[in-house]
C-alpha cells in the first residue's frame, strides 16, 4: 500500500488489492498519508487457503476493477 501511495504521489498509477479483513487498516493508512479517497480493490477473506486454480478464478473476477484503478 505504501508503495502504491508513493507511486500515485509521483503521478504513476497504482492499484491496492486487499482482503476484506484489512479494509479498516487500508482506510487508516490512506487517511494518514493524505489520500482518504484513494480507491482499492477488496477480495474476500481469507485467500491464503485457496488452491492456485481457485485463486486464478477469484482474481479473474477483479481484473476489470484493477484496470479501472490503473487507468482512471
PQR file of N, CA, C, O and H, with PARSE charges and radii, in Angstrom:
ATOM      1  N   UNK A   1       0.811  -1.171   0.000 -0.4000 1.5000
ATOM      2  CA  UNK A   1       0.000   0.000   0.000 -0.0000 2.0000
ATOM      3  C   UNK A   1       0.870   1.257   0.000  0.5500 1.7000
ATOM      4  O   UNK A   1       0.600   2.192  -0.753 -0.5500 1.4000
ATOM      5  N   UNK A   2       1.896   1.289   0.824 -0.4000 1.5000
ATOM      6  CA  UNK A   2       2.753   2.478   0.864 -0.0000 2.0000
ATOM      7  C   UNK A   2       3.442   2.709  -0.474  0.5500 1.7000
ATOM      8  O   UNK A   2       3.628   3.854  -0.886 -0.5500 1.4000
ATOM      9  H   UNK A   2       2.116   0.529   1.435  0.4000 1.0000
ATOM     10  N   UNK A   3       3.821   1.634  -1.152 -0.4000 1.5000
ATOM     11  CA  UNK A   3       4.438   1.784  -2.469 -0.0000 2.0000
ATOM     12  C   UNK A   3       3.452   2.398  -3.450  0.5500 1.7000
ATOM     13  O   UNK A   3       3.816   3.284  -4.224 -0.5500 1.4000
ATOM     14  H   UNK A   3       3.670   0.704  -0.817  0.4000 1.0000
ATOM     15  N   UNK A   4       2.213   1.938  -3.425 -0.4000 1.5000
ATOM     16  CA  UNK A   4       1.199   2.480  -4.325 -0.0000 2.0000
ATOM     17  C   UNK A   4       0.981   3.959  -4.054  0.5500 1.7000
ATOM     18  O   UNK A   4       0.870   4.749  -4.992 -0.5500 1.4000
ATOM     19  H   UNK A   4       1.917   1.218  -2.796  0.4000 1.0000
ATOM     20  N   UNK A   5       0.919   4.341  -2.798 -0.4000 1.5000
ATOM     21  CA  UNK A   5       0.755   5.753  -2.448 -0.0000 2.0000
ATOM     22  C   UNK A   5       1.936   6.561  -2.978  0.5500 1.7000
ATOM     23  O   UNK A   5       1.751   7.641  -3.539 -0.5500 1.4000
ATOM     24  H   UNK A   5       1.010   3.699  -2.036  0.4000 1.0000
ATOM     25  N   UNK A   6       3.142   6.041  -2.801 -0.4000 1.5000
ATOM     26  CA  UNK A   6       4.333   6.736  -3.300 -0.0000 2.0000
ATOM     27  C   UNK A   6       4.289   6.870  -4.818  0.5500 1.7000
ATOM     28  O   UNK A   6       4.627   7.926  -5.353 -0.5500 1.4000
ATOM     29  H   UNK A   6       3.292   5.164  -2.346  0.4000 1.0000
ATOM     30  N   UNK A   7       3.882   5.822  -5.513 -0.4000 1.5000
ATOM     31  CA  UNK A   7       3.742   5.891  -6.973 -0.0000 2.0000
ATOM     32  C   UNK A   7       2.732   6.960  -7.358  0.5500 1.7000
ATOM     33  O   UNK A   7       3.008   7.812  -8.203 -0.5500 1.4000
ATOM     34  H   UNK A   7       3.608   4.964  -5.079  0.4000 1.0000
ATOM     35  N   UNK A   8       1.561   6.911  -6.736 -0.4000 1.5000
ATOM     36  CA  UNK A   8       0.492   7.861  -7.054 -0.0000 2.0000
ATOM     37  C   UNK A   8       0.944   9.298  -6.811  0.5500 1.7000
ATOM     38  O   UNK A   8       0.604  10.187  -7.592 -0.5500 1.4000
ATOM     39  H   UNK A   8       1.337   6.219  -6.050  0.4000 1.0000
ATOM     40  N   UNK A   9       1.687   9.538  -5.766 -0.4000 1.5000
ATOM     41  CA  UNK A   9       2.173  10.886  -5.474 -0.0000 2.0000
ATOM     42  C   UNK A   9       3.153  11.372  -6.531  0.5500 1.7000
ATOM     43  O   UNK A   9       3.374  12.575  -6.670 -0.5500 1.4000
ATOM     44  H   UNK A   9       1.963   8.816  -5.131  0.4000 1.0000
ATOM     45  N   UNK A  10       3.739  10.443  -7.274 -0.4000 1.5000
ATOM     46  CA  UNK A  10       4.660  10.786  -8.361 -0.0000 2.0000
ATOM     47  C   UNK A  10       3.967  10.753  -9.721  0.5500 1.7000
ATOM     48  O   UNK A  10       4.615  10.915 -10.755 -0.5500 1.4000
ATOM     49  H   UNK A  10       3.560   9.466  -7.161  0.4000 1.0000
ATOM     50  N   UNK A  11       2.650  10.544  -9.719 -0.4000 1.5000
ATOM     51  CA  UNK A  11       1.904  10.518 -10.970 -0.0000 2.0000
ATOM     52  C   UNK A  11       1.908   9.178 -11.676  0.5500 1.7000
ATOM     53  O   UNK A  11       1.517   9.090 -12.840 -0.5500 1.4000
ATOM     54  H   UNK A  11       2.124  10.412  -8.879  0.4000 1.0000
ATOM     55  N   UNK A  12       2.343   8.137 -10.990 -0.4000 1.5000
ATOM     56  CA  UNK A  12       2.371   6.789 -11.566 -0.0000 2.0000
ATOM     57  C   UNK A  12       1.175   6.019 -11.018  0.5500 1.7000
ATOM     58  O   UNK A  12       1.048   5.863  -9.804 -0.5500 1.4000
ATOM     59  H   UNK A  12       2.660   8.208 -10.045  0.4000 1.0000
ATOM     60  N   UNK A  13       0.292   5.533 -11.898 -0.4000 1.5000
ATOM     61  CA  UNK A  13      -0.884   4.812 -11.409 -0.0000 2.0000
ATOM     62  C   UNK A  13      -0.504   3.566 -10.619  0.5500 1.7000
ATOM     63  O   UNK A  13       0.476   2.887 -10.925 -0.5500 1.4000
ATOM     64  H   UNK A  13       0.395   5.659 -12.885  0.4000 1.0000
ATOM     65  N   UNK A  14      -1.291   3.290  -9.612 -0.4000 1.5000
ATOM     66  CA  UNK A  14      -1.098   2.096  -8.799 -0.0000 2.0000
ATOM     67  C   UNK A  14      -2.437   1.571  -8.328  0.5500 1.7000
ATOM     68  O   UNK A  14      -3.414   2.317  -8.269 -0.5500 1.4000
ATOM     69  H   UNK A  14      -2.087   3.842  -9.363  0.4000 1.0000
ATOM     70  N   UNK A  15      -2.487   0.318  -8.000 -0.4000 1.5000
ATOM     71  CA  UNK A  15      -3.724  -0.290  -7.509 -0.0000 2.0000
ATOM     72  C   UNK A  15      -3.410  -1.077  -6.243  0.5500 1.7000
ATOM     73  O   UNK A  15      -2.454  -1.852  -6.200 -0.5500 1.4000
ATOM     74  H   UNK A  15      -1.693  -0.288  -8.049  0.4000 1.0000
ATOM     75  N   UNK A  16      -4.214  -0.871  -5.229 -0.4000 1.5000
ATOM     76  CA  UNK A  16      -4.081  -1.605  -3.975 -0.0000 2.0000
ATOM     77  C   UNK A  16      -5.123  -2.709  -3.971  0.5500 1.7000
ATOM     78  O   UNK A  16      -6.301  -2.470  -4.236 -0.5500 1.4000
ATOM     79  H   UNK A  16      -4.990  -0.242  -5.264  0.4000 1.0000
ATOM     80  N   UNK A  17      -4.677  -3.915  -3.667 -0.4000 1.5000
ATOM     81  CA  UNK A  17      -5.570  -5.070  -3.590 -0.0000 2.0000
ATOM     82  C   UNK A  17      -5.432  -5.651  -2.193  0.5500 1.7000
ATOM     83  O   UNK A  17      -4.340  -6.029  -1.769 -0.5500 1.4000
ATOM     84  H   UNK A  17      -3.720  -4.109  -3.452  0.4000 1.0000
ATOM     85  N   UNK A  18      -6.556  -5.717  -1.479 -0.4000 1.5000
ATOM     86  CA  UNK A  18      -6.558  -6.222  -0.106 -0.0000 2.0000
ATOM     87  C   UNK A  18      -7.703  -7.208   0.056  0.5500 1.7000
ATOM     88  O   UNK A  18      -8.549  -7.346  -0.827 -0.5500 1.4000
ATOM     89  H   UNK A  18      -7.444  -5.410  -1.822  0.4000 1.0000
ATOM     90  N   UNK A  19      -7.721  -7.889   1.191 -0.4000 1.5000
ATOM     91  CA  UNK A  19      -8.885  -8.709   1.512 -0.0000 2.0000
ATOM     92  C   UNK A  19      -9.761  -7.943   2.501  0.5500 1.7000
ATOM     93  O   UNK A  19      -9.325  -6.972   3.119 -0.5500 1.4000
ATOM     94  H   UNK A  19      -7.034  -7.777   1.908  0.4000 1.0000
ATOM     95  N   UNK A  20     -10.993  -8.397   2.635 -0.4000 1.5000
ATOM     96  CA  UNK A  20     -11.978  -7.712   3.481 -0.0000 2.0000
ATOM     97  C   UNK A  20     -11.474  -7.457   4.895  0.5500 1.7000
ATOM     98  O   UNK A  20     -11.832  -6.454   5.512 -0.5500 1.4000
ATOM     99  H   UNK A  20     -11.348  -9.186   2.134  0.4000 1.0000
ATOM    100  N   UNK A  21     -10.662  -8.343   5.402 -0.4000 1.5000
ATOM    101  CA  UNK A  21     -10.175  -8.208   6.779 -0.0000 2.0000
ATOM    102  C   UNK A  21      -9.305  -6.967   6.975  0.5500 1.7000
ATOM    103  O   UNK A  21      -9.084  -6.550   8.112 -0.5500 1.4000
ATOM    104  H   UNK A  21     -10.371  -9.159   4.901  0.4000 1.0000
ATOM    105  N   UNK A  22      -8.813  -6.377   5.900 -0.4000 1.5000
ATOM    106  CA  UNK A  22      -7.875  -5.265   6.007 -0.0000 2.0000
ATOM    107  C   UNK A  22      -8.439  -3.929   5.543  0.5500 1.7000
ATOM    108  O   UNK A  22      -7.680  -2.982   5.340 -0.5500 1.4000
ATOM    109  H   UNK A  22      -8.993  -6.716   4.976  0.4000 1.0000
ATOM    110  N   UNK A  23      -9.758  -3.831   5.370 -0.4000 1.5000
ATOM    111  CA  UNK A  23     -10.334  -2.573   4.882 -0.0000 2.0000
ATOM    112  C   UNK A  23     -10.134  -1.425   5.865  0.5500 1.7000
ATOM    113  O   UNK A  23      -9.795  -0.318   5.448 -0.5500 1.4000
ATOM    114  H   UNK A  23     -10.375  -4.601   5.534  0.4000 1.0000
ATOM    115  N   UNK A  24     -10.332  -1.659   7.135 -0.4000 1.5000
ATOM    116  CA  UNK A  24     -10.150  -0.584   8.127 -0.0000 2.0000
ATOM    117  C   UNK A  24      -8.696  -0.115   8.156  0.5500 1.7000
ATOM    118  O   UNK A  24      -8.431   1.084   8.239 -0.5500 1.4000
ATOM    119  H   UNK A  24     -10.607  -2.559   7.473  0.4000 1.0000
ATOM    120  N   UNK A  25      -7.770  -1.046   8.089 -0.4000 1.5000
ATOM    121  CA  UNK A  25      -6.347  -0.685   8.069 -0.0000 2.0000
ATOM    122  C   UNK A  25      -6.016   0.123   6.815  0.5500 1.7000
ATOM    123  O   UNK A  25      -5.252   1.086   6.880 -0.5500 1.4000
ATOM    124  H   UNK A  25      -7.986  -2.020   8.021  0.4000 1.0000
ATOM    125  N   UNK A  26      -6.586  -0.266   5.679 -0.4000 1.5000
ATOM    126  CA  UNK A  26      -6.344   0.467   4.435 -0.0000 2.0000
ATOM    127  C   UNK A  26      -6.891   1.885   4.536  0.5500 1.7000
ATOM    128  O   UNK A  26      -6.216   2.842   4.158 -0.5500 1.4000
ATOM    129  H   UNK A  26      -7.206  -1.049   5.626  0.4000 1.0000
ATOM    130  N   UNK A  27      -8.107   2.020   5.042 -0.4000 1.5000
ATOM    131  CA  UNK A  27      -8.701   3.347   5.197 -0.0000 2.0000
ATOM    132  C   UNK A  27      -7.834   4.221   6.105  0.5500 1.7000
ATOM    133  O   UNK A  27      -7.612   5.396   5.811 -0.5500 1.4000
ATOM    134  H   UNK A  27      -8.655   1.242   5.349  0.4000 1.0000
ATOM    135  N   UNK A  28      -7.351   3.655   7.190 -0.4000 1.5000
ATOM    136  CA  UNK A  28      -6.492   4.400   8.110 -0.0000 2.0000
ATOM    137  C   UNK A  28      -5.213   4.858   7.414  0.5500 1.7000
ATOM    138  O   UNK A  28      -4.818   6.018   7.531 -0.5500 1.4000
ATOM    139  H   UNK A  28      -7.530   2.701   7.429  0.4000 1.0000
ATOM    140  N   UNK A  29      -4.572   3.950   6.694 -0.4000 1.5000
ATOM    141  CA  UNK A  29      -3.308   4.282   6.028 -0.0000 2.0000
ATOM    142  C   UNK A  29      -3.506   5.363   4.973  0.5500 1.7000
ATOM    143  O   UNK A  29      -2.698   6.286   4.870 -0.5500 1.4000
ATOM    144  H   UNK A  29      -4.893   3.007   6.598  0.4000 1.0000
ATOM    145  N   UNK A  30      -4.573   5.252   4.193 -0.4000 1.5000
ATOM    146  CA  UNK A  30      -4.824   6.268   3.173 -0.0000 2.0000
ATOM    147  C   UNK A  30      -5.091   7.629   3.805  0.5500 1.7000
ATOM    148  O   UNK A  30      -4.596   8.645   3.315 -0.5500 1.4000
ATOM    149  H   UNK A  30      -5.229   4.503   4.277  0.4000 1.0000
ATOM    150  N   UNK A  31      -5.866   7.663   4.881 -0.4000 1.5000
ATOM    151  CA  UNK A  31      -6.105   8.935   5.585 -0.0000 2.0000
ATOM    152  C   UNK A  31      -4.789   9.495   6.133  0.5500 1.7000
ATOM    153  O   UNK A  31      -4.507  10.685   5.993 -0.5500 1.4000
ATOM    154  H   UNK A  31      -6.269   6.838   5.279  0.4000 1.0000
ATOM    155  N   UNK A  32      -3.994   8.634   6.752 -0.4000 1.5000
ATOM    156  CA  UNK A  32      -2.728   9.065   7.345 -0.0000 2.0000
ATOM    157  C   UNK A  32      -1.762   9.616   6.296  0.5500 1.7000
ATOM    158  O   UNK A  32      -0.949  10.492   6.594 -0.5500 1.4000
ATOM    159  H   UNK A  32      -4.222   7.667   6.866  0.4000 1.0000
ATOM    160  N   UNK A  33      -1.853   9.109   5.088 -0.4000 1.5000
ATOM    161  CA  UNK A  33      -0.965   9.551   4.008 -0.0000 2.0000
ATOM    162  C   UNK A  33      -1.577  10.681   3.178  0.5500 1.7000
ATOM    163  O   UNK A  33      -1.014  11.078   2.158 -0.5500 1.4000
ATOM    164  H   UNK A  33      -2.513   8.397   4.847  0.4000 1.0000
ATOM    165  N   UNK A  34      -2.738  11.202   3.618 -0.4000 1.5000
ATOM    166  CA  UNK A  34      -3.352  12.325   2.927 -0.0000 2.0000
ATOM    167  C   UNK A  34      -4.107  11.971   1.667  0.5500 1.7000
ATOM    168  O   UNK A  34      -4.341  12.836   0.824 -0.5500 1.4000
ATOM    169  H   UNK A  34      -3.195  10.879   4.446  0.4000 1.0000
ATOM    170  N   UNK A  35      -4.493  10.717   1.522 -0.4000 1.5000
ATOM    171  CA  UNK A  35      -5.236  10.265   0.347 -0.0000 2.0000
ATOM    172  C   UNK A  35      -6.500   9.515   0.784  0.5500 1.7000
ATOM    173  O   UNK A  35      -6.664   8.340   0.455 -0.5500 1.4000
ATOM    174  H   UNK A  35      -4.303  10.014   2.207  0.4000 1.0000
ATOM    175  N   UNK A  36      -7.389  10.180   1.517 -0.4000 1.5000
ATOM    176  CA  UNK A  36      -8.527   9.476   2.121 -0.0000 2.0000
ATOM    177  C   UNK A  36      -9.530   8.885   1.135  0.5500 1.7000
ATOM    178  O   UNK A  36     -10.319   8.016   1.507 -0.5500 1.4000
ATOM    179  H   UNK A  36      -7.256  11.135   1.784  0.4000 1.0000
ATOM    180  N   UNK A  37      -9.510   9.338  -0.103 -0.4000 1.5000
ATOM    181  CA  UNK A  37     -10.476   8.816  -1.079 -0.0000 2.0000
ATOM    182  C   UNK A  37      -9.839   7.872  -2.093  0.5500 1.7000
ATOM    183  O   UNK A  37     -10.472   7.508  -3.085 -0.5500 1.4000
ATOM    184  H   UNK A  37      -8.869  10.044  -0.406  0.4000 1.0000
ATOM    185  N   UNK A  38      -8.598   7.477  -1.852 -0.4000 1.5000
ATOM    186  CA  UNK A  38      -7.923   6.580  -2.803 -0.0000 2.0000
ATOM    187  C   UNK A  38      -8.680   5.255  -2.874  0.5500 1.7000
ATOM    188  O   UNK A  38      -8.985   4.658  -1.842 -0.5500 1.4000
ATOM    189  H   UNK A  38      -8.084   7.773  -1.047  0.4000 1.0000
ATOM    190  N   UNK A  39      -8.983   4.794  -4.085 -0.4000 1.5000
ATOM    191  CA  UNK A  39      -9.718   3.527  -4.216 -0.0000 2.0000
ATOM    192  C   UNK A  39      -8.814   2.316  -4.006  0.5500 1.7000
ATOM    193  O   UNK A  39      -7.593   2.394  -4.144 -0.5500 1.4000
ATOM    194  H   UNK A  39      -8.736   5.279  -4.924  0.4000 1.0000
ATOM    195  N   UNK A  40      -9.439   1.219  -3.674 -0.4000 1.5000
ATOM    196  CA  UNK A  40      -8.723  -0.045  -3.555 -0.0000 2.0000
ATOM    197  C   UNK A  40      -9.684  -1.171  -3.896  0.5500 1.7000
ATOM    198  O   UNK A  40     -10.902  -1.009  -3.827 -0.5500 1.4000
ATOM    199  H   UNK A  40     -10.430   1.156  -3.562  0.4000 1.0000
ATOM    200  N   UNK A  41      -9.127  -2.301  -4.260 -0.4000 1.5000
ATOM    201  CA  UNK A  41      -9.908  -3.480  -4.633 -0.0000 2.0000
ATOM    202  C   UNK A  41      -9.939  -4.418  -3.433  0.5500 1.7000
ATOM    203  O   UNK A  41      -8.906  -4.712  -2.832 -0.5500 1.4000
ATOM    204  H   UNK A  41      -8.137  -2.433  -4.316  0.4000 1.0000
ATOM    205  N   UNK A  42     -11.133  -4.882  -3.096 -0.4000 1.5000
ATOM    206  CA  UNK A  42     -11.299  -5.738  -1.921 -0.0000 2.0000
ATOM    207  C   UNK A  42     -11.706  -7.143  -2.348  0.5500 1.7000
ATOM    208  O   UNK A  42     -12.758  -7.348  -2.953 -0.5500 1.4000
ATOM    209  H   UNK A  42     -11.972  -4.643  -3.585  0.4000 1.0000
ATOM    210  N   UNK A  43     -10.849  -8.103  -2.018 -0.4000 1.5000
ATOM    211  CA  UNK A  43     -11.145  -9.515  -2.256 -0.0000 2.0000
ATOM    212  C   UNK A  43     -11.747 -10.112  -0.985  0.5500 1.7000
ATOM    213  O   UNK A  43     -11.548  -9.579   0.106 -0.5500 1.4000
ATOM    214  H   UNK A  43      -9.995  -7.937  -1.526  0.4000 1.0000
ATOM    215  N   UNK A  44     -12.479 -11.214  -1.125 -0.4000 1.5000
ATOM    216  CA  UNK A  44     -12.992 -11.879   0.076 -0.0000 2.0000
ATOM    217  C   UNK A  44     -11.839 -12.406   0.930  0.5500 1.7000
ATOM    218  O   UNK A  44     -10.733 -12.630   0.439 -0.5500 1.4000
ATOM    219  H   UNK A  44     -12.641 -11.647  -2.012  0.4000 1.0000
ATOM    220  N   UNK A  45     -12.117 -12.594   2.184 -0.4000 1.5000
ATOM    221  CA  UNK A  45     -11.105 -13.098   3.129 -0.0000 2.0000
ATOM    222  C   UNK A  45     -11.604 -14.410   3.716  0.5500 1.7000
ATOM    223  O   UNK A  45     -12.794 -14.524   4.012 -0.5500 1.4000
ATOM    224  H   UNK A  45     -13.016 -12.413   2.583  0.4000 1.0000
ATOM    225  N   UNK A  46     -10.760 -15.384   3.893 -0.4000 1.5000
ATOM    226  CA  UNK A  46      -9.325 -15.434   3.605 -0.0000 2.0000
ATOM    227  C   UNK A  46      -9.068 -15.937   2.188  0.5500 1.7000
ATOM    228  O   UNK A  46      -9.945 -16.514   1.546 -0.5500 1.4000
ATOM    229  H   UNK A  46      -9.793 -15.292   3.654  0.4000 1.0000
ATOM    230  N   UNK A  47      -7.854 -15.705   1.721 -0.4000 1.5000
ATOM    231  CA  UNK A  47      -7.464 -16.237   0.418 -0.0000 2.0000
ATOM    232  C   UNK A  47      -6.253 -17.162   0.521  0.5500 1.7000
ATOM    233  O   UNK A  47      -5.913 -17.848  -0.443 -0.5500 1.4000
ATOM    234  H   UNK A  47      -7.141 -15.236   2.243  0.4000 1.0000
ATOM    235  N   UNK A  48      -5.611 -17.184   1.670 -0.4000 1.5000
ATOM    236  CA  UNK A  48      -4.375 -17.963   1.819 -0.0000 2.0000
ATOM    237  C   UNK A  48      -4.588 -19.465   1.675  0.5500 1.7000
ATOM    238  O   UNK A  48      -3.645 -20.203   1.392 -0.5500 1.4000
ATOM    239  H   UNK A  48      -5.888 -16.627   2.453  0.4000 1.0000
ATOM    240  N   UNK A  49      -5.806 -19.913   1.866 -0.4000 1.5000
ATOM    241  CA  UNK A  49      -6.072 -21.344   1.770 -0.0000 2.0000
ATOM    242  C   UNK A  49      -6.574 -21.766   0.394  0.5500 1.7000
ATOM    243  O   UNK A  49      -6.905 -22.934   0.194 -0.5500 1.4000
ATOM    244  H   UNK A  49      -6.573 -19.313   2.095  0.4000 1.0000
ATOM    245  N   UNK A  50      -6.636 -20.841  -0.552 -0.4000 1.5000
ATOM    246  CA  UNK A  50      -7.135 -21.178  -1.882 -0.0000 2.0000
ATOM    247  C   UNK A  50      -6.069 -21.908  -2.698  0.5500 1.7000
ATOM    248  O   UNK A  50      -4.877 -21.619  -2.597 -0.5500 1.4000
ATOM    249  H   UNK A  50      -6.367 -19.892  -0.390  0.4000 1.0000
ATOM    250  N   UNK A  51      -6.523 -22.845  -3.492 -0.4000 1.5000
ATOM    251  CA  UNK A  51      -5.616 -23.512  -4.427 -0.0000 2.0000
ATOM    252  C   UNK A  51      -5.287 -22.532  -5.554  0.5500 1.7000
ATOM    253  O   UNK A  51      -5.957 -21.511  -5.713 -0.5500 1.4000
ATOM    254  H   UNK A  51      -7.492 -23.080  -3.574  0.4000 1.0000
ATOM    255  N   UNK A  52      -4.269 -22.844  -6.320 -0.4000 1.5000
ATOM    256  CA  UNK A  52      -3.903 -21.971  -7.434 -0.0000 2.0000
ATOM    257  C   UNK A  52      -5.060 -21.793  -8.409  0.5500 1.7000
ATOM    258  O   UNK A  52      -5.356 -20.659  -8.784 -0.5500 1.4000
ATOM    259  H   UNK A  52      -3.725 -23.674  -6.191  0.4000 1.0000
ATOM    260  N   UNK A  53      -5.735 -22.873  -8.840 -0.4000 1.5000
ATOM    261  CA  UNK A  53      -6.874 -22.676  -9.748 -0.0000 2.0000
ATOM    262  C   UNK A  53      -7.990 -21.821  -9.131  0.5500 1.7000
ATOM    263  O   UNK A  53      -8.589 -20.994  -9.818 -0.5500 1.4000
ATOM    264  H   UNK A  53      -5.495 -23.794  -8.536  0.4000 1.0000
ATOM    265  N   UNK A  54      -8.266 -22.020  -7.845 -0.4000 1.5000
ATOM    266  CA  UNK A  54      -9.303 -21.216  -7.192 -0.0000 2.0000
ATOM    267  C   UNK A  54      -8.889 -19.745  -7.101  0.5500 1.7000
ATOM    268  O   UNK A  54      -9.717 -18.850  -7.272 -0.5500 1.4000
ATOM    269  H   UNK A  54      -7.779 -22.692  -7.287  0.4000 1.0000
ATOM    270  N   UNK A  55      -7.620 -19.505  -6.833 -0.4000 1.5000
ATOM    271  CA  UNK A  55      -7.133 -18.125  -6.772 -0.0000 2.0000
ATOM    272  C   UNK A  55      -7.197 -17.473  -8.148  0.5500 1.7000
ATOM    273  O   UNK A  55      -7.541 -16.297  -8.265 -0.5500 1.4000
ATOM    274  H   UNK A  55      -6.947 -20.232  -6.694  0.4000 1.0000
ATOM    275  N   UNK A  56      -6.869 -18.228  -9.180 -0.4000 1.5000
ATOM    276  CA  UNK A  56      -6.952 -17.693 -10.538 -0.0000 2.0000
ATOM    277  C   UNK A  56      -8.393 -17.337 -10.894  0.5500 1.7000
ATOM    278  O   UNK A  56      -8.647 -16.302 -11.509 -0.5500 1.4000
ATOM    279  H   UNK A  56      -6.589 -19.184  -9.085  0.4000 1.0000
ATOM    280  N   UNK A  57      -9.322 -18.187 -10.512 -0.4000 1.5000
ATOM    281  CA  UNK A  57     -10.742 -17.917 -10.759 -0.0000 2.0000
ATOM    282  C   UNK A  57     -11.188 -16.673 -10.008  0.5500 1.7000
ATOM    283  O   UNK A  57     -11.875 -15.816 -10.563 -0.5500 1.4000
ATOM    284  H   UNK A  57      -9.116 -19.028 -10.013  0.4000 1.0000
ATOM    285  N   UNK A  58     -10.795 -16.579  -8.750 -0.4000 1.5000
ATOM    286  CA  UNK A  58     -11.173 -15.426  -7.936 -0.0000 2.0000
ATOM    287  C   UNK A  58     -10.603 -14.131  -8.514  0.5500 1.7000
ATOM    288  O   UNK A  58     -11.329 -13.153  -8.688 -0.5500 1.4000
ATOM    289  H   UNK A  58     -10.237 -17.275  -8.299  0.4000 1.0000
ATOM    290  N   UNK A  59      -9.321 -14.128  -8.805 -0.4000 1.5000
ATOM    291  CA  UNK A  59      -8.698 -12.891  -9.275 -0.0000 2.0000
ATOM    292  C   UNK A  59      -9.225 -12.464 -10.642  0.5500 1.7000
ATOM    293  O   UNK A  59      -9.274 -11.270 -10.937 -0.5500 1.4000
ATOM    294  H   UNK A  59      -8.731 -14.922  -8.663  0.4000 1.0000
ATOM    295  N   UNK A  60      -9.613 -13.408 -11.467 -0.4000 1.5000
ATOM    296  CA  UNK A  60     -10.181 -13.063 -12.773 -0.0000 2.0000
ATOM    297  C   UNK A  60     -11.423 -12.188 -12.618  0.5500 1.7000
ATOM    298  O   UNK A  60     -11.726 -11.374 -13.490 -0.5500 1.4000
ATOM    299  H   UNK A  60      -9.573 -14.378 -11.227  0.4000 1.0000
ATOM    300  N   UNK A  61     -12.132 -12.356 -11.518 -0.4000 1.5000
ATOM    301  CA  UNK A  61     -13.341 -11.569 -11.264 -0.0000 2.0000
ATOM    302  C   UNK A  61     -13.020 -10.111 -10.934  0.5500 1.7000
ATOM    303  O   UNK A  61     -13.906  -9.259 -11.002 -0.5500 1.4000
ATOM    304  H   UNK A  61     -11.886 -13.018 -10.810  0.4000 1.0000
ATOM    305  N   UNK A  62     -11.782  -9.812 -10.581 -0.4000 1.5000
ATOM    306  CA  UNK A  62     -11.407  -8.474 -10.129 -0.0000 2.0000
ATOM    307  C   UNK A  62     -10.480  -7.731 -11.091  0.5500 1.7000
ATOM    308  O   UNK A  62     -10.107  -6.588 -10.826 -0.5500 1.4000
ATOM    309  H   UNK A  62     -11.062 -10.503 -10.526  0.4000 1.0000
ATOM    310  N   UNK A  63     -10.109  -8.357 -12.185 -0.4000 1.5000
ATOM    311  CA  UNK A  63      -9.171  -7.736 -13.127 -0.0000 2.0000
ATOM    312  C   UNK A  63      -9.715  -6.408 -13.650  0.5500 1.7000
ATOM    313  O   UNK A  63      -8.973  -5.430 -13.735 -0.5500 1.4000
ATOM    314  H   UNK A  63     -10.412  -9.286 -12.400  0.4000 1.0000
ATOM    315  N   UNK A  64     -10.984  -6.364 -13.994 -0.4000 1.5000
ATOM    316  CA  UNK A  64     -11.567  -5.131 -14.538 -0.0000 2.0000
ATOM    317  C   UNK A  64     -11.472  -3.989 -13.528  0.5500 1.7000
ATOM    318  O   UNK A  64     -11.203  -2.849 -13.908 -0.5500 1.4000
ATOM    319  H   UNK A  64     -11.587  -7.159 -13.925  0.4000 1.0000
ATOM    320  N   UNK A  65     -11.688  -4.281 -12.258 -0.4000 1.5000
ATOM    321  CA  UNK A  65     -11.571  -3.244 -11.227 -0.0000 2.0000
ATOM    322  C   UNK A  65     -10.141  -2.717 -11.140  0.5500 1.7000
ATOM    323  O   UNK A  65      -9.921  -1.510 -11.038 -0.5500 1.4000
ATOM    324  H   UNK A  65     -11.906  -5.207 -11.949  0.4000 1.0000
ATOM    325  N   UNK A  66      -9.184  -3.620 -11.180 -0.4000 1.5000
ATOM    326  CA  UNK A  66      -7.777  -3.210 -11.108 -0.0000 2.0000
ATOM    327  C   UNK A  66      -7.437  -2.323 -12.305  0.5500 1.7000
ATOM    328  O   UNK A  66      -6.793  -1.285 -12.151 -0.5500 1.4000
ATOM    329  H   UNK A  66      -9.363  -4.600 -11.263  0.4000 1.0000
ATOM    330  N   UNK A  67      -7.867  -2.729 -13.481 -0.4000 1.5000
ATOM    331  CA  UNK A  67      -7.605  -1.937 -14.685 -0.0000 2.0000
ATOM    332  C   UNK A  67      -8.233  -0.550 -14.561  0.5500 1.7000
ATOM    333  O   UNK A  67      -7.610   0.444 -14.937 -0.5500 1.4000
ATOM    334  H   UNK A  67      -8.390  -3.572 -13.606  0.4000 1.0000
ATOM    335  N   UNK A  68      -9.455  -0.470 -14.040 -0.4000 1.5000
ATOM    336  CA  UNK A  68     -10.103   0.837 -13.839 -0.0000 2.0000
ATOM    337  C   UNK A  68      -9.270   1.729 -12.916  0.5500 1.7000
ATOM    338  O   UNK A  68      -9.117   2.922 -13.176 -0.5500 1.4000
ATOM    339  H   UNK A  68      -9.960  -1.277 -13.735  0.4000 1.0000
ATOM    340  N   UNK A  69      -8.738   1.159 -11.851 -0.4000 1.5000
ATOM    341  CA  UNK A  69      -7.919   1.946 -10.923 -0.0000 2.0000
ATOM    342  C   UNK A  69      -6.636   2.438 -11.597  0.5500 1.7000
ATOM    343  O   UNK A  69      -6.163   3.541 -11.324 -0.5500 1.4000
ATOM    344  H   UNK A  69      -8.862   0.189 -11.639  0.4000 1.0000
ATOM    345  N   UNK A  70      -6.093   1.623 -12.463 -0.4000 1.5000
ATOM    346  CA  UNK A  70      -4.839   1.986 -13.119 -0.0000 2.0000
ATOM    347  C   UNK A  70      -5.027   2.982 -14.257  0.5500 1.7000
ATOM    348  O   UNK A  70      -4.088   3.688 -14.625 -0.5500 1.4000
ATOM    349  H   UNK A  70      -6.476   0.727 -12.685  0.4000 1.0000
ATOM    350  N   UNK A  71      -6.229   3.043 -14.812 -0.4000 1.5000
ATOM    351  CA  UNK A  71      -6.459   3.898 -15.978 -0.0000 2.0000
ATOM    352  C   UNK A  71      -7.378   5.080 -15.692  0.5500 1.7000
ATOM    353  O   UNK A  71      -7.702   5.846 -16.600 -0.5500 1.4000
ATOM    354  H   UNK A  71      -6.991   2.470 -14.512  0.4000 1.0000
ATOM    355  N   UNK A  72      -7.797   5.235 -14.450 -0.4000 1.5000
ATOM    356  CA  UNK A  72      -8.720   6.341 -14.114 -0.0000 2.0000
ATOM    357  C   UNK A  72      -8.006   7.672 -14.125  0.5500 1.7000
ATOM    358  O   UNK A  72      -8.623   8.706 -13.867 -0.5500 1.4000
ATOM    359  H   UNK A  72      -7.534   4.613 -13.712  0.4000 1.0000
TER
END
